[in-house]
Amino acid sequence: MTRIILFDKDGTLMDYHKIWTPYAKTTIEAFAEEFDRHDIKDELAHRLGLINGRIAPNSILASGTGQNIQDCFERYQSGAGEWMKTFYEENLDLLRNNMELIEGAAPVLSRLAENGHVNIIVTSDSRLSTKYFIEKFSLESVIHHIIAGDDSPYHKPDLRILDPLIKKYGYTIDEMVMVGDNRVDTMLGYEAGLRTIGVLSGTSRREDLEGADLVLDSVADIIEDGRFILENRW
């Protein structure tokens, strides 16, 4: 039976810490220089979720959308939200250059596609950045659809984020599984019975992955004996 496998991107398919931790530090420093607000750097970093040099589980940086991050900057300085958006857009090439796949992610996506499953990225990141990711690692043939943070007024864990897929393709909740590294992933569709798999390759610990039906070390572990790990557990 065909399964619809929904993948978070950052921390699940892509190495989160190699790209977003240094980027967050750079952005906060650039903000402080631009607005001469060195006095609130530590407070801003803490509110965003950059604590002791690391991204905290389920924080704004770990699972928020671009708009969530912009709003956080705007809270501290008028005009900083728009500045943050421009800074992000101007540094997309830097982000793309620092992207690294989680080890084993590409073979997993290929095997799932070969077995007839549909791979879909459901991310809080922008569509443009997500397309850069797919193109950089030549995943066009194994990623079948994208739902990005700027595609919908709804965001994980709100199940309505999946409405376009359900309406366009007729997918049902019992055909889907969500794979991700944050609570917004593992709680997606919880009350509706959507199955979720948490992975420990991103920012979260096992105890942070509320609602997960299964917790694995990484996305590489969702293939077992050549098949999707939940195939015989449905």
Backbone bond lengths (Angstrom), bond angles and torsions (degrees), N, CA, C in turn:
res aa  C-N    CA-C-N  psi(-1)  N-CA   C-N-CA  omega(-1)  CA-C   N-CA-C  phi
1 M - - - 1.465 - - 1.526 109.93 -
2 T 1.314 116.51 136.45 1.457 121.01 178.02 1.519 109.95 -69.03
3 R 1.311 116.01 132.34 1.455 121.87 174.11 1.527 108.86 -112.63
4 I 1.317 116.04 147.78 1.453 122.11 176.03 1.523 106.43 -100.94
5 I 1.330 117.17 110.12 1.455 121.65 -176.50 1.528 108.40 -100.18
6 L 1.313 115.48 114.84 1.458 122.41 -179.10 1.526 108.32 -95.80
7 F 1.322 117.03 122.74 1.461 121.26 -177.70 1.521 111.23 -114.19
8 D 1.315 116.51 127.66 1.449 119.72 161.38 1.527 106.97 -64.55
9 K 1.325 117.24 157.42 1.468 119.43 -179.34 1.532 112.02 -96.98
10 D 1.322 117.04 -67.01 1.461 121.27 -172.28 1.520 111.23 -73.23
11 G 1.321 116.02 120.84 1.456 121.44 -178.61 1.516 113.42 91.90
12 T 1.334 115.83 -12.21 1.468 120.78 -179.44 1.523 110.35 -113.27
13 L 1.322 116.29 -54.53 1.468 121.29 175.65 1.528 111.21 -100.94
14 M 1.319 116.39 -28.49 1.463 121.75 -177.09 1.524 109.92 -117.50
15 D 1.328 116.49 141.66 1.459 121.73 178.82 1.525 109.08 -64.70
16 Y 1.315 116.14 109.67 1.465 121.44 -175.03 1.524 112.01 -65.62
17 H 1.325 116.35 -47.32 1.455 120.46 -169.71 1.528 112.60 -71.48
18 K 1.335 117.46 -28.20 1.461 119.87 -179.03 1.531 111.53 -67.87
19 I 1.323 117.10 -24.59 1.455 119.91 -174.83 1.523 113.29 -112.48
20 W 1.332 118.25 -49.58 1.462 119.94 -167.99 1.524 113.72 -85.10
21 T 1.316 118.88 -30.28 1.462 118.77 178.88 1.529 111.16 -65.63
22 P 1.335 119.42 -51.97 1.473 118.14 177.26 1.529 112.57 -65.39
23 Y 1.338 116.70 -32.83 1.454 119.41 179.33 1.528 110.68 -65.95
24 A 1.322 117.50 -41.06 1.461 120.92 178.53 1.527 110.72 -61.80
25 K 1.314 116.89 -43.60 1.458 120.09 179.20 1.526 111.00 -63.17
26 T 1.329 116.83 -42.98 1.460 121.50 179.45 1.521 111.19 -63.01
27 T 1.334 116.39 -42.01 1.458 121.15 -177.86 1.522 111.28 -65.75
28 I 1.310 117.67 -42.85 1.466 121.13 179.82 1.531 110.29 -64.24
29 E 1.312 116.91 -40.51 1.463 120.34 177.04 1.528 110.79 -64.37
30 A 1.328 116.93 -42.89 1.469 121.09 179.59 1.527 110.91 -64.10
31 F 1.331 116.39 -39.42 1.468 121.11 177.00 1.527 110.30 -61.55
32 A 1.331 116.52 -46.12 1.459 120.77 -178.77 1.527 111.38 -61.13
33 E 1.324 116.74 -38.27 1.458 120.95 178.21 1.524 110.88 -70.10
34 E 1.328 116.44 -44.77 1.467 121.25 -176.12 1.530 111.78 -62.74
35 F 1.320 116.88 -41.59 1.463 120.78 -174.11 1.541 112.87 -108.66
36 D 1.326 116.74 4.88 1.465 121.71 -177.86 1.528 110.22 52.58
37 R 1.343 115.01 50.99 1.461 120.87 -179.34 1.529 110.90 -121.24
38 H 1.314 115.70 48.40 1.461 119.81 177.25 1.527 111.43 -63.64
39 D 1.334 115.69 -20.08 1.456 120.01 -177.10 1.520 113.52 -68.42
40 I 1.342 117.20 -22.80 1.473 118.53 -176.04 1.526 112.09 -115.08
41 K 1.313 118.55 13.33 1.467 120.75 -178.78 1.524 112.13 -56.82
42 D 1.319 116.88 -47.87 1.468 119.90 -176.91 1.522 111.28 -65.65
43 E 1.319 116.42 -41.11 1.468 120.26 -180.00 1.522 110.44 -65.32
44 L 1.335 116.77 -43.88 1.466 121.32 178.19 1.522 110.75 -61.33
45 A 1.336 116.68 -45.89 1.462 120.95 -179.94 1.526 110.47 -59.08
46 H 1.335 116.20 -43.08 1.465 120.57 -178.96 1.521 110.72 -65.02
47 R 1.327 117.05 -42.84 1.464 119.86 -179.78 1.530 111.08 -65.08
48 L 1.312 117.06 -36.80 1.464 120.85 178.01 1.530 111.53 -70.47
49 G 1.325 116.24 -27.06 1.458 119.82 -179.45 1.513 114.08 111.41
50 L 1.342 117.02 11.24 1.458 120.87 175.18 1.526 106.95 -92.56
51 I 1.331 115.69 99.03 1.457 121.52 -172.00 1.528 109.34 -122.15
52 N 1.327 115.37 122.81 1.479 121.28 -177.92 1.520 111.20 54.66
53 G 1.326 114.83 37.57 1.457 120.52 174.66 1.512 115.55 81.17
54 R 1.349 117.44 4.64 1.458 120.65 -179.92 1.520 110.27 -129.89
55 I 1.335 115.44 154.64 1.457 121.12 178.84 1.524 109.13 -80.97
56 A 1.328 116.60 125.42 1.458 121.17 -178.54 1.523 110.94 -77.29
57 P 1.334 117.13 146.52 1.469 120.81 177.62 1.527 111.53 -57.97
58 N 1.337 115.45 140.22 1.462 122.68 173.66 1.530 113.66 59.06
59 S 1.325 116.95 22.32 1.465 121.66 177.84 1.528 109.89 -85.19
60 I 1.334 115.90 177.43 1.471 120.28 177.32 1.519 110.14 -59.28
61 L 1.324 117.24 -44.47 1.461 119.88 -179.80 1.520 111.93 -67.21
62 A 1.321 116.93 -34.46 1.459 120.42 -176.25 1.512 112.79 -74.01
63 S 1.334 117.39 -36.89 1.464 118.20 -171.98 1.516 114.71 -140.87
64 G 1.329 117.56 3.49 1.457 120.06 -179.85 1.519 112.34 -80.96
65 T 1.320 115.42 166.32 1.456 121.33 176.38 1.526 109.64 -87.19
66 G 1.337 115.55 171.64 1.457 120.22 174.93 1.516 111.41 -57.88
67 Q 1.321 116.51 -38.64 1.464 120.47 179.70 1.522 111.00 -65.80
68 N 1.331 116.94 -39.11 1.471 120.19 177.05 1.527 110.55 -58.86
69 I 1.316 116.14 -42.52 1.466 121.04 -178.80 1.523 110.43 -68.85
70 Q 1.334 116.60 -43.06 1.468 120.12 177.27 1.519 111.20 -59.72
71 D 1.326 116.59 -42.67 1.462 121.07 -179.92 1.526 111.17 -61.97
72 C 1.323 115.98 -35.90 1.461 120.18 179.46 1.524 110.28 -66.13
73 F 1.315 118.15 -42.87 1.466 121.38 176.80 1.524 110.71 -64.25
74 E 1.330 116.55 -41.84 1.461 121.34 -178.43 1.529 111.08 -62.80
75 R 1.301 115.93 -31.14 1.470 120.85 179.00 1.525 111.69 -59.30
76 Y 1.320 115.87 -30.91 1.461 120.35 -177.06 1.518 114.05 -96.12
77 Q 1.343 116.53 -20.02 1.456 118.35 -176.91 1.522 109.69 -157.72
78 S 1.312 117.69 123.18 1.457 121.33 177.13 1.527 110.08 -58.57
79 G 1.319 116.72 129.84 1.461 121.45 -179.35 1.512 113.95 91.64
80 A 1.330 117.22 -10.22 1.459 120.29 -176.05 1.525 112.20 -73.80
81 G 1.336 117.06 -25.82 1.460 119.32 178.01 1.523 111.07 -64.95
82 E 1.316 115.94 -46.59 1.464 120.34 178.15 1.524 110.52 -67.12
83 W 1.326 116.34 -37.65 1.466 119.80 175.77 1.519 110.37 -60.19
84 M 1.337 116.96 -43.34 1.465 121.80 -179.82 1.523 110.44 -60.48
85 K 1.326 117.18 -43.67 1.465 121.08 179.30 1.527 110.84 -60.98
86 T 1.327 116.64 -44.73 1.466 120.73 179.75 1.522 111.14 -65.66
87 F 1.330 116.45 -42.15 1.464 121.20 179.13 1.524 110.47 -59.53
88 Y 1.319 115.82 -43.47 1.470 121.21 178.32 1.528 110.52 -60.45
89 E 1.330 116.90 -49.66 1.455 120.92 -177.43 1.523 111.83 -63.21
90 E 1.337 116.34 -36.17 1.459 120.35 -178.66 1.521 112.70 -74.99
91 N 1.319 116.83 -16.14 1.465 120.43 -177.36 1.520 113.29 -112.61
92 L 1.332 117.15 17.49 1.465 119.99 -179.91 1.530 112.01 -62.15
93 D 1.321 116.84 -35.48 1.462 118.74 178.63 1.522 111.40 -64.57
94 L 1.338 116.35 -37.91 1.461 120.12 177.13 1.516 110.20 -64.30
95 L 1.320 116.19 -42.34 1.458 120.27 178.14 1.525 110.56 -62.36
96 R 1.306 116.02 -45.58 1.463 120.26 -179.22 1.525 111.20 -60.49
97 N 1.322 116.51 -40.86 1.467 120.21 -178.96 1.522 112.05 -64.71
98 N 1.334 117.10 -28.47 1.467 121.00 -177.28 1.524 113.73 -93.54
99 M 1.332 117.40 -0.84 1.462 120.12 -179.45 1.529 111.05 -67.69
100 E 1.318 116.02 134.83 1.460 121.51 174.21 1.522 108.79 -135.81
101 L 1.317 116.36 137.09 1.453 120.85 176.87 1.528 110.92 -71.82
102 I 1.314 116.01 146.19 1.461 120.14 166.67 1.526 107.38 -62.97
103 E 1.304 117.03 136.18 1.469 120.56 -179.22 1.535 110.33 -57.25
104 G 1.305 115.32 127.65 1.456 120.99 178.01 1.514 114.48 92.02
105 A 1.341 118.04 -7.44 1.466 120.40 -176.15 1.527 112.02 -65.02
106 A 1.316 117.30 -45.61 1.468 120.32 -176.95 1.531 111.86 -62.83
107 P 1.342 119.99 -47.23 1.469 119.37 177.47 1.531 112.88 -61.20
108 V 1.327 117.23 -35.08 1.469 120.41 178.52 1.520 110.27 -64.27
109 L 1.325 116.95 -47.09 1.467 120.80 179.23 1.530 110.63 -60.47
110 S 1.322 115.99 -41.42 1.468 120.19 179.68 1.522 111.10 -64.99
111 R 1.326 117.30 -44.59 1.457 120.16 -179.08 1.532 110.83 -64.13
112 L 1.320 117.22 -42.91 1.456 120.16 178.60 1.522 111.17 -60.47
113 A 1.338 116.41 -43.94 1.465 120.32 179.02 1.524 110.56 -64.05
114 E 1.328 116.55 -42.06 1.469 120.60 178.63 1.528 111.33 -61.44
115 N 1.328 116.01 -33.34 1.464 120.69 -179.59 1.526 112.74 -83.79
116 G 1.344 115.61 4.88 1.456 119.80 174.37 1.512 115.99 91.48
117 H 1.334 117.49 7.44 1.457 120.33 178.95 1.529 110.45 -83.47
118 V 1.321 116.21 160.31 1.462 122.85 179.07 1.525 108.29 -106.40
119 N 1.327 116.50 121.58 1.469 122.06 -179.16 1.527 109.82 -99.48
120 I 1.325 116.19 124.89 1.456 121.15 -177.69 1.524 109.34 -131.05
121 I 1.334 117.66 129.91 1.455 121.23 174.52 1.529 108.79 -87.14
122 V 1.327 116.00 127.18 1.464 122.68 174.93 1.530 106.04 -121.21
123 T 1.323 117.08 103.60 1.461 121.68 -169.73 1.520 112.03 -130.59
124 S 1.322 115.80 154.94 1.462 121.21 173.01 1.521 111.19 -85.16
125 D 1.317 116.97 -11.31 1.467 121.49 178.32 1.528 109.73 -74.20
126 S 1.328 116.54 169.10 1.465 121.28 -177.48 1.520 111.63 -72.71
127 R 1.311 115.70 159.04 1.462 121.13 176.30 1.528 110.68 -63.73
128 L 1.328 116.93 -40.20 1.457 120.28 -178.42 1.521 111.18 -62.32
129 S 1.325 116.73 -47.29 1.459 120.37 178.78 1.525 111.00 -63.53
130 T 1.327 116.84 -37.36 1.464 121.06 179.71 1.526 110.75 -66.85
131 K 1.318 117.13 -39.51 1.468 120.71 176.54 1.521 110.53 -65.16
132 Y 1.334 117.54 -39.12 1.460 120.66 175.61 1.527 110.00 -58.03
133 F 1.322 115.79 -44.28 1.467 121.61 -179.81 1.531 110.74 -60.00
134 I 1.306 116.38 -48.92 1.465 121.01 -178.68 1.528 110.77 -62.31
135 E 1.330 116.41 -43.77 1.468 120.55 -178.77 1.526 111.95 -68.00
136 K 1.324 116.89 -40.19 1.463 119.90 -177.33 1.524 111.54 -59.85
137 F 1.335 116.25 -38.86 1.456 120.12 -176.06 1.529 112.99 -104.31
138 S 1.344 115.84 14.13 1.479 122.36 175.09 1.532 111.12 52.71
139 L 1.336 115.53 51.10 1.469 121.12 -177.88 1.522 112.37 -100.43
140 E 1.323 117.32 11.26 1.467 120.65 -174.69 1.526 112.86 -56.49
141 S 1.321 117.04 -34.59 1.470 119.72 -175.56 1.525 112.85 -82.53
142 V 1.341 117.17 -12.51 1.476 118.99 -176.25 1.529 112.98 -118.33
143 I 1.340 117.55 -6.36 1.464 122.16 170.69 1.523 106.52 -107.38
144 H 1.306 116.39 115.70 1.463 120.05 -170.58 1.523 114.04 -92.42
145 H 1.329 117.37 -28.06 1.465 121.11 178.96 1.519 109.13 -151.74
146 I 1.342 114.97 163.09 1.466 122.38 176.57 1.525 108.95 -131.22
147 I 1.327 115.93 137.66 1.465 121.54 163.53 1.522 105.39 -122.24
148 A 1.330 117.03 112.70 1.461 121.90 -174.96 1.524 111.07 -105.95
149 G 1.327 114.85 167.65 1.452 120.70 -176.21 1.511 114.43 -64.05
150 D 1.338 116.87 -23.95 1.463 119.97 179.81 1.523 112.70 -101.32
151 D 1.331 117.06 15.09 1.467 121.30 179.84 1.525 112.97 -91.53
152 S 1.315 116.94 -21.98 1.458 120.23 -167.61 1.524 111.13 -145.44
153 P 1.326 118.49 151.69 1.460 120.01 173.61 1.523 112.09 -73.57
154 Y 1.336 116.90 -10.84 1.462 121.76 -179.63 1.523 109.77 -102.97
155 H 1.309 115.68 150.81 1.459 120.54 -178.78 1.519 110.03 -140.03
156 K 1.326 116.46 154.77 1.451 120.99 177.51 1.518 110.12 -51.76
157 P 1.324 120.51 136.28 1.473 127.30 11.39 1.535 114.57 -95.62
158 D 1.328 118.23 18.41 1.468 121.18 178.49 1.527 109.24 -68.63
159 L 1.313 116.70 118.28 1.468 121.64 -175.80 1.515 112.62 -62.37
160 R 1.332 117.00 -20.92 1.459 119.66 -179.13 1.523 113.20 -64.72
161 I 1.329 116.58 -13.84 1.461 119.09 175.27 1.524 111.41 -61.26
162 L 1.340 116.92 -22.91 1.468 121.49 -178.18 1.528 112.92 -90.84
163 D 1.329 117.57 -3.73 1.470 120.50 -176.35 1.525 113.74 -52.91
164 P 1.344 119.89 -44.09 1.477 119.24 -179.91 1.526 113.04 -58.69
165 L 1.348 116.81 -38.94 1.467 120.53 178.53 1.522 110.90 -66.77
166 I 1.317 115.04 -44.81 1.459 119.98 -177.14 1.527 110.62 -64.54
167 K 1.343 115.96 -43.09 1.464 119.94 -178.19 1.524 112.12 -70.98
168 K 1.335 117.10 -39.90 1.462 120.54 -175.49 1.523 112.80 -76.40
169 Y 1.346 116.42 -40.59 1.466 119.76 -172.28 1.529 113.66 -111.32
170 G 1.313 116.74 -8.39 1.457 118.98 178.79 1.513 114.06 75.78
171 Y 1.345 117.03 17.90 1.461 119.44 177.69 1.525 110.01 -64.72
172 T 1.318 115.92 150.79 1.455 121.21 176.80 1.527 109.82 -117.74
173 I 1.328 115.54 157.78 1.461 120.49 -176.66 1.517 111.94 -59.22
174 D 1.329 117.21 -36.79 1.468 118.66 -177.07 1.521 113.32 -73.08
175 E 1.343 117.51 -6.74 1.466 121.51 174.25 1.527 111.93 -91.19
176 M 1.336 117.45 -11.11 1.464 121.84 -169.21 1.519 113.34 -104.27
177 V 1.322 114.38 151.15 1.465 122.56 169.71 1.526 107.07 -137.81
178 M 1.328 116.69 134.39 1.460 121.63 176.27 1.516 109.79 -101.62
179 V 1.343 116.95 134.14 1.464 122.67 178.46 1.524 108.25 -120.31
180 G 1.333 117.21 122.84 1.455 118.30 -178.37 1.507 113.60 -163.72
181 D 1.337 115.28 173.27 1.469 120.70 -172.65 1.526 112.83 -112.40
182 N 1.341 118.25 11.41 1.455 120.69 179.53 1.520 111.20 -136.41
183 R 1.325 114.99 163.99 1.462 120.63 -179.89 1.526 111.99 -59.28
184 V 1.340 118.14 -33.89 1.464 119.46 179.38 1.522 111.23 -63.43
185 D 1.334 116.98 -25.15 1.465 121.65 176.78 1.521 110.73 -79.99
186 T 1.324 116.16 -48.23 1.464 119.51 -173.39 1.529 112.61 -77.46
187 M 1.334 117.05 -14.42 1.461 120.51 175.68 1.528 112.06 -99.66
188 L 1.328 118.01 -0.74 1.462 120.82 178.89 1.530 109.79 -61.36
189 G 1.326 116.24 121.76 1.458 120.60 177.55 1.502 114.67 65.12
190 Y 1.323 117.13 23.04 1.478 120.70 -175.13 1.528 111.67 -56.94
191 E 1.321 116.51 -47.76 1.461 120.06 -176.92 1.523 112.19 -70.86
192 A 1.339 116.12 -22.36 1.464 120.43 179.34 1.525 112.12 -88.73
193 G 1.323 116.71 -4.03 1.458 120.01 177.44 1.514 115.22 88.75
194 L 1.342 117.76 15.42 1.464 119.94 176.56 1.522 109.48 -67.70
195 R 1.310 116.85 125.97 1.455 120.41 179.24 1.524 110.48 -74.81
196 T 1.338 115.51 143.74 1.459 119.78 -179.36 1.518 110.64 -136.13
197 I 1.330 114.96 148.45 1.455 122.87 175.40 1.520 107.64 -121.75
198 G 1.316 117.05 123.96 1.453 121.24 175.23 1.515 110.76 -92.80
199 V 1.322 115.91 144.41 1.475 120.36 176.50 1.520 109.06 -123.65
200 L 1.329 115.60 148.79 1.463 122.14 -174.33 1.523 112.27 -100.30
201 S 1.316 117.40 20.15 1.459 122.14 -176.65 1.522 112.74 -90.77
202 G 1.336 117.52 -3.22 1.457 120.62 -177.68 1.513 112.53 -108.98
203 T 1.333 116.45 -121.52 1.458 120.72 -174.83 1.526 113.81 -102.05
204 S 1.322 117.72 -11.68 1.467 120.17 -170.91 1.522 114.11 -99.47
205 R 1.315 113.69 151.36 1.458 121.80 169.73 1.530 108.29 -93.29
206 R 1.293 116.60 168.15 1.468 120.58 -178.90 1.529 111.19 -54.06
207 E 1.334 117.17 -41.85 1.465 120.66 -176.51 1.532 112.74 -71.13
208 D 1.344 117.12 -13.64 1.460 120.07 179.18 1.523 112.38 -85.03
209 L 1.327 116.83 -12.71 1.464 121.12 -171.47 1.528 111.18 -95.09
210 E 1.312 114.56 60.67 1.459 121.57 -179.87 1.525 111.17 -57.11
211 G 1.314 116.74 137.58 1.460 121.65 174.41 1.517 115.24 88.43
212 A 1.338 117.67 -8.79 1.462 119.77 -177.43 1.529 111.08 -66.95
213 D 1.329 116.11 135.36 1.463 120.54 173.90 1.522 111.41 -76.91
214 L 1.336 115.12 -23.86 1.452 121.34 -177.15 1.522 107.20 -154.30
215 V 1.329 118.15 140.07 1.461 122.56 175.99 1.523 108.77 -122.10
216 L 1.329 116.00 127.81 1.459 122.67 -177.59 1.524 109.67 -123.91
217 D 1.306 116.56 163.03 1.466 119.73 178.40 1.519 111.42 -65.43
218 S 1.320 117.28 -42.97 1.463 120.01 -179.18 1.520 110.54 -157.46
219 V 1.326 114.50 172.07 1.454 120.71 -179.54 1.531 111.26 -61.92
220 A 1.319 116.91 -24.03 1.468 120.48 179.01 1.516 111.88 -61.43
221 D 1.334 116.79 -21.11 1.461 120.80 -175.89 1.525 114.07 -89.06
222 I 1.344 117.56 0.94 1.468 117.42 -178.22 1.532 112.47 -83.06
223 I 1.326 116.89 -4.62 1.461 120.78 171.66 1.521 108.24 -102.42
224 E 1.317 115.91 124.66 1.468 122.17 -177.89 1.522 107.97 -131.31
225 D 1.320 116.34 119.37 1.465 121.26 -177.27 1.525 111.13 55.19
226 G 1.325 115.57 38.58 1.459 121.18 175.24 1.515 115.03 81.43
227 R 1.348 117.28 2.05 1.460 120.71 -176.55 1.528 110.46 -128.82
228 F 1.318 115.32 159.21 1.464 120.75 175.53 1.525 109.20 -58.22
229 I 1.327 116.33 133.54 1.459 121.60 -168.53 1.523 113.82 -60.66
230 L 1.334 118.06 -28.27 1.464 120.33 179.64 1.521 113.31 -91.40
231 E 1.320 116.49 2.11 1.475 119.75 -174.13 1.519 112.16 -57.10
232 N 1.304 116.48 -39.47 1.471 119.43 -177.85 1.521 112.54 -99.86
233 R 1.350 116.08 11.10 1.465 119.39 -178.83 1.528 110.48 -115.41
234 W 1.319 117.34 7.74 1.455 121.02 -175.90 1.533 110.34 -73.49
